[in-house]
């Protein structure tokens, strides 16, 4: 391929990244210029709102995609699994993906609560988050999480989630425990969709469609088409991110007094996520690979270098899927395994995304000075896991699901701007981990399914021999 053509292809493939980085840089320049041009009283809240308005529209577009994208993707992915046909092979793949995703979230939570990157800058005060510090207890938060798993009304779950409301008694003193507060007799709801409940319903619905067999194919085709359509719309909205980022960054600079502190904390946040991805990719996944196969994974990882470079370059697990399947074939992985495990992993397994969203939500809470109780941490962990399952395999699709994770902590969607400056680069690292996990899954499942594969080969051989015997007998007649 001519050098000019390679350069042109490289530019077209990375155009979105370059525009996003350009938006961050331009927004920073505009923000500092406006900050320098302000009078002694600075910019008013209303003036900052005007500057942030295009960015708010971009965030509204992202939020509007959450429900159809998450629900359709989960139902489509789960419904495509033929557990009765695949048997142990399918269950092994699901167990592996569930284990790695949960491990990634736990690792991310441990790192962000230990390093506490959000405390390296001056906490940002905002009236919008007063509702996040409402009176509640850890037990109530955990019970609310269980209640939200089983919503009483799916339509209601699209716009509201259950939150226990504790009222301070009239005769309360400073020593009165929150456990002695009055619990509202009404059925209180907090603002924000009940994503956890909708995800659980989507999983159950997908399993049901899978068990319906042929009669469920039309319904599955509908959700397949809906999922594909939502991914196309998401890619359109993502292309608006450079414009939205410009105004969000500019308004954020005007609204922040300690900008140097914000940069310090963002650097710590970047290092926390990157450390988590490295530990998960070359620590957790390697350990799971060794336990399951009794072999070291580094030789296999070395053979997947093309896949990993493609994932880093495209920042899309879906775009890397054909390269991954080709790599699995060249490594001698049974195609019956790779063509079942890898596509499902590219759809529902996003370890890097799960880790990143858990770290980002808790980092922003630290930045805002909001204390994270055990219940909130558990809520963020579960929501980040659910969000990673429904995240589209396209560049920066984590921005869509990041909004709903912030809702779990009670933070406004505008706080996404606190991580946008480095999100484009972290997106490439977490996509690389996602794809590496999918490829290792195919190798692990194949090595653990040798017996089932040999039995299937024997059964296929017997069937072919029987059919051949029938044909010969027919020819003799």
Buried (B, 14 or more C-beta within 10 A) or exposed (E): EEEEEEEEEEEEBBEBBEBBBEBBBBBBBBBBEBBEEEEEEEBEEEBBEEBBEBBBEBBEBBBEBBBBBBBBBBBBBBBBBEBEEBEEBBEBBBEBBBEBBBBBBBBBBEBBEEBBBBBBBBBBEBEEBEEBEEEBBBEBBBBBBEBBBEBEEEEBBBEBBBBBBBEEEEEBEEEEEBEEBEEEEEEBBBEBBBBBBBBBBBBEBBBBBBEBEEEBEEBBEBBBEBBBEBBEBBBEBBBBBBBBBBBBBBBBBBBBEEBEBBEBBBBBBBEBBBBBBEBBBBEBBBEBBEEBBEEEBEEBBEBBEBBBEBBBBBBBBBBBBEBBBEBBEEBEBBEBBBBBBBBBBBBBBBBBBBBBBBBBBBBBBBBBBBEBBEBBBBBBBBBBBBBBBBBBBBBBBBBBBBBBBBBBBBBBBBBBBBBBBBBBBBBBBBBBBBBBBBBBBBBBBBBBBEEBBEEBEEEEEEEEEEEEEEEEEEEEE
